[in-house]
Amino acid sequence: MGHSVGQVAAFAGVTVRTLHHYDEIGLLSPSGRSHAGHRRYEDADLDRLQQILYYRELGFPLDEIAVLISDPEADPMEHLRRQHSVLTERIERLRKMAAAVERAMEARKLGINLTPEEKFEVFGDHDPEQYAEEVEQRWGRTEAYRESQLRTASYTKEDWLRVQAEADDINTRIAALMDSGAEPMSEAAMDLAEEHRQHICRNFYDCTHHIHSCIAEMFVNDERFTTNIDAIKPGMAAFMRAAMLANAARALPEGS
């Protein structure tokens, strides 16, 4: 007869609503139904749920999980190898984050902090802490936020000047590309969008194409972003959004 939704939710540690959602999006549809039409989960469904919960625990979005576990060519051993690879990468990232914590602790001991004068020298009239509370409320629980906080905690004035110079260089070249009449979906525009993404990865956190696409939407949906970016060149926020989304699409495997 299989297992009911309530039974599966209880021993898997998820809610019934979560299982219903997985069914609705086609991620995990129960193989059977009771005489009354209620969902019944078979052993194969439970194996699939276990894989879903494993990848979810690692932070994968549901659409990527669907791709990972739906490969018809993959056998159970292949899933184990893939999981081992993901865990190995996660361990390496955690090792780097631990090293960043050590550097941050050392920086605190040495009293390395930007003075008000140094902040003005680096950021000008822009106060980098102006929206700190809002940022923490919106993204404080994400790994990207934690990684960014750990990395930047030990940044010196010279580090911030370098980061700012890199960002200014990318913005200048985007403005020049717009002046040339290039389209935001052109190779040159997508290449600059990728440079923008790599700039974030190099200096703040692992900015996946998915995260970069979310940032692109904020460029046009949050008037504060739009105002600041368009101050460099009118229309740049929309141009960058289109280029960033095109670059993310370019990175997808063929046929996906």
PASEBA-1860 file (N, C-alpha, C; in nm, 3 decimals):
! residues 256
1> MGHSVGQV> 0.080/-0.122/0.000/0.000/0.000/0.000/0.084/0.127/0.000 ~ 0.215/0.117/0.031/0.299/0.235/0.034/0.278/0.316/0.160 ~ 0.334/0.435/0.161/0.329/0.523/0.278/0.246/0.646/0.247 ~ 0.172/0.693/0.347/0.091/0.813/0.330/0.180/0.938/0.337 ~ 0.125/1.051/0.296/0.198/1.178/0.302/0.240/1.209/0.444 ~ 0.148/1.188/0.538/0.178/1.217/0.678/0.290/1.131/0.732 ~ 0.290/1.002/0.695/0.394/0.912/0.742/0.530/0.953/0.687 ~ 0.534/0.985/0.557/0.661/1.025/0.495/0.711/1.155/0.555
9> AAFAGVTV> 0.621/1.250/0.576/0.660/1.378/0.635/0.719/1.358/0.773 ~ 0.660/1.267/0.851/0.706/1.244/0.988/0.845/1.185/0.993 ~ 0.872/1.079/0.916/1.005/1.019/0.928/1.110/1.084/0.840 ~ 1.071/1.174/0.748/1.170/1.247/0.668/1.203/1.383/0.729 ~ 1.120/1.426/0.828/1.147/1.554/0.892/1.110/1.673/0.807 ~ 1.010/1.658/0.721/0.962/1.770/0.639/0.812/1.787/0.665 ~ 0.756/1.892/0.611/0.613/1.916/0.630/0.533/1.853/0.516 ~ 0.406/1.827/0.544/0.316/1.776/0.440/0.307/1.877/0.326
17> RTLHHYDE> 0.308/2.004/0.362/0.300/2.110/0.260/0.420/2.102/0.166 ~ 0.539/2.071/0.221/0.659/2.058/0.137/0.642/1.945/0.037 ~ 0.592/1.831/0.083/0.571/1.716/-0.007/0.469/1.749/-0.114 ~ 0.364/1.821/-0.078/0.264/1.861/-0.177/0.328/1.954/-0.281 ~ 0.415/2.044/-0.235/0.482/2.136/-0.327/0.573/2.059/-0.424 ~ 0.648/1.963/-0.372/0.735/1.883/-0.457/0.654/1.809/-0.564 ~ 0.535/1.763/-0.525/0.448/1.695/-0.620/0.398/1.793/-0.725 ~ 0.358/1.912/-0.683/0.303/2.011/-0.775/0.403/2.055/-0.880
25> IGLLSPSG> 0.532/2.064/-0.843/0.634/2.109/-0.939/0.698/1.993/-1.014 ~ 0.652/1.871/-0.985/0.704/1.756/-1.057/0.837/1.705/-1.008 ~ 0.881/1.751/-0.891/1.008/1.707/-0.837/0.997/1.570/-0.772 ~ 0.887/1.546/-0.704/0.865/1.416/-0.639/0.716/1.387/-0.639 ~ 0.673/1.306/-0.734/0.533/1.266/-0.742/0.520/1.123/-0.693 ~ 0.432/1.098/-0.597/0.417/0.961/-0.544/0.373/0.864/-0.653 ~ 0.424/0.742/-0.644/0.396/0.643/-0.748/0.255/0.588/-0.743 ~ 0.193/0.590/-0.624/0.062/0.528/-0.612/-0.043/0.617/-0.549
33> RSHAGHRR> -0.163/0.565/-0.549/-0.278/0.631/-0.486/-0.359/0.526/-0.411 ~ -0.418/0.567/-0.301/-0.505/0.477/-0.227/-0.639/0.468/-0.299 ~ -0.726/0.378/-0.252/-0.860/0.367/-0.312/-0.936/0.498/-0.301 ~ -0.901/0.576/-0.197/-0.970/0.705/-0.178/-0.903/0.818/-0.258 ~ -0.795/0.784/-0.330/-0.728/0.884/-0.412/-0.616/0.959/-0.343 ~ -0.578/0.915/-0.221/-0.471/0.982/-0.148/-0.334/0.936/-0.197 ~ -0.236/1.026/-0.188/-0.101/0.994/-0.231/-0.042/0.880/-0.148 ~ 0.030/0.788/-0.217/0.100/0.680/-0.149/0.241/0.672/-0.206
41> YEDADLDR> 0.340/0.676/-0.118/0.480/0.677/-0.159/0.541/0.538/-0.150 ~ 0.603/0.493/-0.259/0.670/0.364/-0.262/0.818/0.382/-0.225 ~ 0.891/0.270/-0.215/1.032/0.275/-0.175/1.116/0.360/-0.270 ~ 1.088/0.349/-0.400/1.164/0.428/-0.498/1.141/0.578/-0.477 ~ 1.020/0.615/-0.437/0.989/0.755/-0.409/1.070/0.804/-0.289 ~ 1.083/0.717/-0.188/1.157/0.754/-0.068/1.306/0.771/-0.099 ~ 1.358/0.686/-0.189/1.498/0.703/-0.231/1.517/0.837/-0.299 ~ 1.423/0.874/-0.382/1.432/1.003/-0.452/1.422/1.118/-0.353
49> LQQILYYR> 1.333/1.107/-0.255/1.318/1.211/-0.153/1.448/1.227/-0.075 ~ 1.512/1.115/-0.044/1.639/1.121/0.029/1.743/1.201/-0.049 ~ 1.749/1.179/-0.181/1.843/1.253/-0.266/1.806/1.402/-0.269 ~ 1.677/1.431/-0.278/1.632/1.571/-0.280/1.674/1.642/-0.153 ~ 1.648/1.580/-0.039/1.679/1.642/0.089/1.829/1.658/0.107 ~ 1.906/1.563/0.052/2.052/1.572/0.061/2.102/1.695/-0.013 ~ 2.058/1.712/-0.137/2.105/1.827/-0.216/2.048/1.958/-0.162 ~ 1.927/1.954/-0.108/1.869/2.075/-0.048/1.952/2.120/0.072
57> ELGFPLDE> 1.998/2.022/0.152/2.081/2.053/0.267/2.211/2.120/0.225 ~ 2.258/2.086/0.105/2.381/2.146/0.053/2.356/2.282/-0.011 ~ 2.231/2.326/-0.013/2.202/2.460/-0.063/2.164/2.469/-0.209 ~ 2.141/2.356/-0.276/2.104/2.360/-0.417/1.959/2.406/-0.433 ~ 1.930/2.495/-0.529/1.790/2.531/-0.557/1.716/2.413/-0.617 ~ 1.585/2.411/-0.604/1.506/2.296/-0.646/1.518/2.266/-0.794 ~ 1.530/2.370/-0.878/1.541/2.343/-1.021/1.671/2.270/-1.055 ~ 1.780/2.302/-0.983/1.905/2.232/-1.007/1.899/2.089/-0.952
65> IAVLISDP> 1.829/2.072/-0.839/1.814/1.938/-0.783/1.741/1.848/-0.882 ~ 1.639/1.902/-0.947/1.563/1.824/-1.044/1.653/1.771/-1.154 ~ 1.747/1.854/-1.199/1.840/1.813/-1.304/1.936/1.707/-1.251 ~ 1.985/1.727/-1.129/2.084/1.636/-1.071/2.029/1.495/-1.054 ~ 1.905/1.483/-1.011/1.853/1.350/-0.978/1.768/1.287/-1.089 ~ 1.751/1.359/-1.200/1.665/1.307/-1.306/1.744/1.256/-1.426 ~ 1.875/1.244/-1.412/1.958/1.194/-1.522/1.929/1.046/-1.543 ~ 1.869/1.010/-1.656/1.834/0.868/-1.678/1.956/0.778/-1.690
73> EADPMEHL> 2.073/0.838/-1.720/2.195/0.758/-1.737/2.264/0.732/-1.603 ~ 2.227/0.806/-1.500/2.298/0.797/-1.373/2.249/0.678/-1.291 ~ 2.344/0.595/-1.243/2.308/0.486/-1.154/2.333/0.530/-1.010 ~ 2.292/0.451/-0.911/2.313/0.492/-0.771/2.458/0.524/-0.738 ~ 2.550/0.449/-0.798/2.691/0.475/-0.771/2.732/0.612/-0.824 ~ 2.673/0.651/-0.937/2.704/0.782/-0.994/2.656/0.892/-0.901 ~ 2.539/0.873/-0.839/2.489/0.971/-0.743/2.583/0.983/-0.624 ~ 2.634/0.869/-0.577/2.726/0.871/-0.464/2.854/0.945/-0.501
81> RRQHSVLT> 2.904/0.920/-0.622/3.026/0.990/-0.665/3.002/1.140/-0.674 ~ 2.883/1.177/-0.725/2.850/1.319/-0.737/2.839/1.384/-0.600 ~ 2.776/1.312/-0.507/2.762/1.365/-0.372/2.897/1.378/-0.304 ~ 2.985/1.281/-0.328/3.119/1.287/-0.270/3.194/1.408/-0.325 ~ 3.178/1.435/-0.455/3.243/1.550/-0.517/3.192/1.680/-0.458 ~ 3.058/1.688/-0.440/2.999/1.810/-0.383/3.048/1.831/-0.241 ~ 3.052/1.723/-0.163/3.099/1.734/-0.025/3.245/1.777/-0.019 ~ 3.326/1.723/-0.108/3.468/1.760/-0.111/3.484/1.908/-0.141
89> ERIERLRK> 3.405/1.958/-0.237/3.409/2.101/-0.269/3.362/2.185/-0.150 ~ 3.256/2.137/-0.080/3.204/2.211/0.035/3.309/2.216/0.147 ~ 3.377/2.104/0.169/3.481/2.099/0.272/3.591/2.200/0.241 ~ 3.629/2.208/0.113/3.734/2.302/0.074/3.689/2.446/0.095 ~ 3.563/2.474/0.063/3.511/2.609/0.085/3.506/2.643/0.233 ~ 3.466/2.545/0.315/3.462/2.568/0.459/3.603/2.591/0.514 ~ 3.700/2.518/0.457/3.839/2.537/0.500/3.883/2.680/0.471 ~ 3.848/2.729/0.353/3.885/2.865/0.316/3.814/2.967/0.405
97> MAAAVERA> 3.687/2.939/0.438/3.613/3.029/0.525/3.674/3.031/0.665 ~ 3.717/2.913/0.712/3.782/2.907/0.843/3.910/2.989/0.842 ~ 3.984/2.981/0.731/4.107/3.060/0.720/4.074/3.209/0.719 ~ 3.960/3.244/0.654/3.919/3.385/0.652/3.883/3.434/0.792 ~ 3.820/3.345/0.871/3.787/3.381/1.009/3.915/3.409/1.087 ~ 4.014/3.325/1.068/4.142/3.345/1.137/4.204/3.479/1.098 ~ 4.197/3.511/0.967/4.253/3.639/0.922/4.175/3.756/0.982 ~ 4.042/3.740/0.989/3.958/3.845/1.046/3.990/3.865/1.194
105> MEARKLGI> 4.008/3.753/1.266/4.042/3.761/1.408/4.175/3.833/1.427 ~ 4.270/3.799/1.340/4.401/3.863/1.350/4.391/4.012/1.319 ~ 4.307/4.044/1.220/4.289/4.185/1.184/4.230/4.263/1.301 ~ 4.133/4.201/1.369/4.073/4.267/1.485/4.178/4.291/1.594 ~ 4.263/4.190/1.615/4.367/4.203/1.717/4.460/4.319/1.684 ~ 4.488/4.335/1.554/4.581/4.440/1.512/4.513/4.575/1.500 ~ 4.381/4.576/1.515/4.308/4.702/1.508/4.298/4.758/1.369 ~ 4.293/4.668/1.268/4.283/4.714/1.130/4.137/4.746/1.099
113> NLTPEEKF> 4.100/4.871/1.097/3.966/4.917/1.063/3.978/5.049/0.987 ~ 3.881/5.076/0.903/3.886/5.201/0.828/3.840/5.316/0.917 ~ 3.918/5.422/0.918/3.878/5.543/0.989/3.775/5.616/0.903 ~ 3.702/5.713/0.959/3.607/5.790/0.877/3.674/5.855/0.756 ~ 3.798/5.903/0.774/3.870/5.965/0.664/3.902/5.863/0.554 ~ 3.942/5.742/0.596/3.974/5.638/0.498/3.848/5.593/0.424 ~ 3.734/5.583/0.496/3.609/5.546/0.431/3.573/5.647/0.322 ~ 3.592/5.775/0.352/3.561/5.878/0.253/3.656/5.867/0.134
121> EVFGDHDP> 3.784/5.838/0.162/3.883/5.825/0.055/3.846/5.710/-0.039 ~ 3.795/5.600/0.020/3.762/5.483/-0.061/3.626/5.496/-0.128 ~ 3.523/5.536/-0.051/3.386/5.532/-0.100/3.327/5.666/-0.137 ~ 3.399/5.775/-0.109/3.345/5.906/-0.139/3.224/5.938/-0.054 ~ 3.120/5.994/-0.116/2.999/6.030/-0.042/2.913/5.909/-0.005 ~ 2.941/5.796/-0.068/2.861/5.676/-0.041/2.903/5.612/0.091 ~ 2.807/5.590/0.179/2.835/5.525/0.306/2.809/5.376/0.290 ~ 2.913/5.291/0.294/2.894/5.147/0.272/2.810/5.080/0.380
129> EQYAEEVE> 2.791/5.146/0.494/2.714/5.087/0.603/2.570/5.140/0.607 ~ 2.534/5.222/0.507/2.402/5.287/0.508/2.289/5.186/0.510 ~ 2.303/5.078/0.432/2.197/4.978/0.424/2.237/4.847/0.489 ~ 2.337/4.852/0.580/2.389/4.731/0.643/2.280/4.653/0.715 ~ 2.193/4.723/0.788/2.088/4.654/0.864/1.987/4.588/0.770 ~ 1.951/4.658/0.662/1.857/4.601/0.566/1.916/4.479/0.498 ~ 2.044/4.489/0.459/2.113/4.377/0.395/2.115/4.255/0.486 ~ 2.145/4.279/0.614/2.150/4.166/0.709/2.014/4.103/0.726
137> QRWGRTEA> 1.908/4.184/0.729/1.773/4.131/0.744/1.734/4.046/0.624 ~ 1.772/4.090/0.504/1.730/4.020/0.382/1.815/3.897/0.352 ~ 1.947/3.908/0.377/2.037/3.799/0.335/2.126/3.745/0.448 ~ 2.101/3.789/0.570/2.190/3.753/0.681/2.204/3.604/0.705 ~ 2.104/3.525/0.666/2.109/3.381/0.690/2.170/3.303/0.574 ~ 2.210/3.371/0.469/2.266/3.301/0.354/2.415/3.280/0.369 ~ 2.464/3.177/0.303/2.607/3.149/0.307/2.687/3.260/0.237 ~ 2.629/3.317/0.131/2.698/3.425/0.059/2.723/3.544/0.151
145> YRESQLRT> 2.622/3.579/0.232/2.637/3.691/0.326/2.747/3.662/0.427 ~ 2.744/3.541/0.483/2.845/3.506/0.584/2.985/3.507/0.523 ~ 2.996/3.453/0.402/3.127/3.450/0.336/3.178/3.591/0.309 ~ 3.087/3.680/0.264/3.125/3.818/0.237/3.171/3.889/0.364 ~ 3.097/3.868/0.473/3.133/3.931/0.600/3.271/3.884/0.648 ~ 3.297/3.756/0.631/3.425/3.701/0.676/3.540/3.755/0.592 ~ 3.520/3.762/0.462/3.628/3.809/0.374/3.660/3.956/0.399 ~ 3.555/4.038/0.404/3.578/4.182/0.411/3.619/4.230/0.550
153> ASYTKEDW> 3.599/4.144/0.651/3.633/4.185/0.788/3.780/4.221/0.801 ~ 3.865/4.158/0.720/4.009/4.184/0.731/4.062/4.276/0.621 ~ 3.971/4.336/0.539/4.016/4.423/0.431/4.075/4.553/0.486 ~ 4.186/4.590/0.432/4.249/4.718/0.468/4.204/4.826/0.369 ~ 4.247/4.947/0.393/4.215/5.056/0.300/4.263/5.022/0.160 ~ 4.384/4.967/0.151/4.441/4.932/0.020/4.356/4.826/-0.050 ~ 4.304/4.729/0.028/4.217/4.627/-0.031/4.092/4.691/-0.090 ~ 4.029/4.781/-0.013/3.907/4.845/-0.061/3.933/4.935/-0.182
161> LRVQAEAD> 4.047/5.003/-0.182/4.081/5.085/-0.299/4.098/4.999/-0.423 ~ 4.159/4.882/-0.407/4.176/4.790/-0.520/4.040/4.741/-0.570 ~ 3.953/4.700/-0.476/3.820/4.652/-0.514/3.741/4.760/-0.586 ~ 3.748/4.883/-0.533/3.676/4.994/-0.594/3.731/5.026/-0.733 ~ 3.863/5.019/-0.748/3.925/5.047/-0.878/3.882/4.944/-0.982 ~ 3.874/4.818/-0.940/3.830/4.712/-1.032/3.686/4.738/-1.077 ~ 3.600/4.774/-0.981/3.460/4.801/-1.014/3.448/4.922/-1.107 ~ 3.524/5.027/-1.079/3.520/5.147/-1.163/3.565/5.115/-1.306
169> DINTRIAA> 3.666/5.030/-1.318/3.718/4.993/-1.450/3.611/4.919/-1.530 ~ 3.541/4.825/-1.465/3.435/4.750/-1.533/3.323/4.845/-1.576 ~ 3.282/4.935/-1.487/3.175/5.030/-1.519/3.214/5.122/-1.634 ~ 3.340/5.165/-1.636/3.388/5.253/-1.743/3.381/5.182/-1.877 ~ 3.421/5.056/-1.879/3.419/4.981/-2.005/3.278/4.946/-2.049 ~ 3.186/4.928/-1.954/3.046/4.905/-1.990/2.989/5.032/-2.054 ~ 3.018/5.148/-1.995/2.970/5.275/-2.050/3.025/5.297/-2.191 ~ 3.153/5.264/-2.210/3.214/5.280/-2.343/3.149/5.185/-2.444
177> LMDSGAEP> 3.116/5.064/-2.399/3.051/4.968/-2.488/2.913/5.018/-2.528 ~ 2.841/5.077/-2.434/2.711/5.134/-2.466/2.725/5.247/-2.568 ~ 2.828/5.330/-2.552/2.851/5.440/-2.646/2.880/5.388/-2.786 ~ 2.937/5.268/-2.794/2.972/5.212/-2.925/2.849/5.160/-2.999 ~ 2.736/5.152/-2.928/2.613/5.103/-2.990/2.594/4.954/-2.979 ~ 2.678/4.885/-2.903/2.667/4.740/-2.888/2.539/4.703/-2.814 ~ 2.485/4.589/-2.848/2.365/4.539/-2.781/2.403/4.469/-2.651 ~ 2.315/4.471/-2.550/2.348/4.406/-2.423/2.362/4.254/-2.434
185> MSEAAMDL> 2.305/4.195/-2.542/2.319/4.050/-2.562/2.439/4.014/-2.648 ~ 2.522/4.114/-2.681/2.640/4.087/-2.762/2.745/4.013/-2.679 ~ 2.839/3.950/-2.749/2.946/3.876/-2.680/3.026/3.969/-2.589 ~ 3.055/4.088/-2.639/3.135/4.183/-2.561/3.063/4.222/-2.432 ~ 2.932/4.243/-2.441/2.855/4.281/-2.322/2.847/4.165/-2.224 ~ 2.826/4.045/-2.275/2.820/3.928/-2.188/2.955/3.902/-2.121 ~ 3.063/3.928/-2.195/3.196/3.910/-2.137/3.219/4.007/-2.020 ~ 3.171/4.131/-2.036/3.184/4.228/-1.927/3.094/4.190/-1.809
193> AEEHRQHI> 2.976/4.133/-1.838/2.889/4.086/-1.732/2.957/3.974/-1.653 ~ 3.027/3.887/-1.725/3.101/3.780/-1.658/3.214/3.836/-1.574 ~ 3.280/3.941/-1.623/3.385/4.006/-1.542/3.324/4.061/-1.413 ~ 3.204/4.119/-1.424/3.135/4.172/-1.307/3.107/4.061/-1.206 ~ 3.062/3.945/-1.256/3.035/3.831/-1.168/3.163/3.781/-1.102 ~ 3.270/3.770/-1.181/3.397/3.723/-1.127/3.455/3.821/-1.025 ~ 3.428/3.949/-1.045/3.471/4.051/-0.949/3.408/4.025/-0.812 ~ 3.280/3.990/-0.813/3.211/3.958/-0.687/3.268/3.831/-0.627
201> CRNFYDCT> 3.288/3.728/-0.711/3.344/3.601/-0.662/3.481/3.622/-0.599 ~ 3.561/3.703/-0.664/3.701/3.721/-0.621/3.710/3.800/-0.490 ~ 3.617/3.893/-0.471/3.632/3.986/-0.358/3.530/3.969/-0.246 ~ 3.418/3.901/-0.273/3.313/3.896/-0.171/3.262/3.755/-0.141 ~ 3.206/3.687/-0.241/3.148/3.555/-0.216/3.133/3.482/-0.349 ~ 3.101/3.353/-0.341/3.082/3.272/-0.460/2.951/3.312/-0.526 ~ 2.960/3.397/-0.626/2.841/3.450/-0.693/2.807/3.360/-0.812 ~ 2.713/3.268/-0.791/2.671/3.179/-0.899/2.594/3.259/-1.005
209> HHIHSCIA> 2.573/3.197/-1.120/2.496/3.265/-1.225/2.353/3.291/-1.177 ~ 2.300/3.202/-1.093/2.166/3.223/-1.039/2.163/3.348/-0.950 ~ 2.261/3.360/-0.860/2.268/3.478/-0.774/2.289/3.604/-0.858 ~ 2.376/3.594/-0.959/2.404/3.709/-1.044/2.277/3.755/-1.117 ~ 2.193/3.659/-1.156/2.067/3.694/-1.222/1.974/3.767/-1.126 ~ 1.974/3.726/-0.999/1.892/3.794/-0.898/1.941/3.938/-0.878 ~ 2.074/3.955/-0.877/2.131/4.089/-0.866/2.089/4.174/-0.986 ~ 2.090/4.113/-1.103/2.051/4.184/-1.225/1.908/4.238/-1.213
217> EMFVNDER> 1.818/4.158/-1.157/1.680/4.203/-1.141/1.672/4.319/-1.043 ~ 1.754/4.317/-0.938/1.753/4.428/-0.842/1.799/4.557/-0.906 ~ 1.885/4.547/-1.006/1.936/4.667/-1.073/1.822/4.751/-1.130 ~ 1.712/4.685/-1.171/1.601/4.761/-1.231/1.478/4.766/-1.140 ~ 1.469/4.674/-1.044/1.350/4.670/-0.957/1.366/4.752/-0.829 ~ 1.489/4.784/-0.793/1.514/4.866/-0.675/1.567/5.001/-0.724 ~ 1.488/5.105/-0.704/1.523/5.236/-0.761/1.655/5.289/-0.707 ~ 1.696/5.243/-0.588/1.825/5.289/-0.534/1.940/5.236/-0.620
225> FTTNIDAI> 1.931/5.108/-0.660/2.032/5.053/-0.749/2.028/5.125/-0.884 ~ 1.907/5.140/-0.937/1.892/5.203/-1.069/1.950/5.344/-1.070 ~ 1.919/5.421/-0.966/1.968/5.559/-0.958/2.120/5.564/-0.953 ~ 2.181/5.480/-0.870/2.326/5.481/-0.855/2.397/5.438/-0.983 ~ 2.343/5.334/-1.049/2.408/5.283/-1.170/2.387/5.377/-1.287 ~ 2.265/5.429/-1.299/2.236/5.522/-1.410/2.307/5.656/-1.392 ~ 2.358/5.683/-1.271/2.436/5.805/-1.251/2.569/5.794/-1.325 ~ 2.616/5.673/-1.347/2.739/5.652/-1.424/2.712/5.680/-1.571
233> KPGMAAFM> 2.601/5.622/-1.620/2.556/5.648/-1.757/2.408/5.615/-1.764 ~ 2.324/5.706/-1.812/2.181/5.680/-1.821/2.152/5.550/-1.898 ~ 2.067/5.468/-1.842/2.030/5.342/-1.906/2.122/5.226/-1.875 ~ 2.227/5.250/-1.794/2.323/5.144/-1.768/2.263/5.031/-1.686 ~ 2.173/5.062/-1.593/2.114/4.957/-1.509/2.041/4.854/-1.595 ~ 1.958/4.902/-1.688/1.884/4.811/-1.776/1.979/4.736/-1.869 ~ 2.081/4.804/-1.918/2.180/4.742/-2.007/2.252/4.628/-1.933 ~ 2.296/4.655/-1.809/2.368/4.555/-1.732/2.277/4.436/-1.700
241> RAAMLANA> 2.151/4.466/-1.665/2.057/4.356/-1.636/2.046/4.262/-1.755 ~ 2.025/4.318/-1.873/2.010/4.235/-1.993/2.137/4.155/-2.021 ~ 2.254/4.220/-2.005/2.380/4.152/-2.031/2.406/4.041/-1.930 ~ 2.374/4.067/-1.803/2.395/3.967/-1.697/2.304/3.845/-1.717 ~ 2.178/3.869/-1.754/2.085/3.758/-1.777/2.127/3.678/-1.901 ~ 2.174/3.749/-2.004/2.221/3.680/-2.125/2.345/3.596/-2.094 ~ 2.433/3.650/-2.010/2.554/3.576/-1.972/2.518/3.451/-1.892 ~ 2.419/3.462/-1.802/2.375/3.346/-1.724/2.316/3.239/-1.815
249> ARALPEGS> 2.236/3.283/-1.914/2.177/3.189/-2.009/2.286/3.122/-2.091 ~ 2.388/3.198/-2.127/2.500/3.144/-2.206/2.571/3.032/-2.130 ~ 2.571/3.040/-1.997/2.643/2.942/-1.916/2.568/2.812/-1.898 ~ 2.437/2.812/-1.934/2.358/2.690/-1.917/2.400/2.585/-2.016 ~ 2.396/2.456/-1.977/2.429/2.348/-2.072/2.333/2.349/-2.187 ~ 2.379/2.304/-2.303/2.294/2.301/-2.421/2.173/2.214/-2.398 ~ 2.057/2.266/-2.438/1.934/2.188/-2.427/1.865/2.203/-2.293 ~ 1.926/2.276/-2.198/1.863/2.289/-2.066/1.767/2.407/-2.066
END
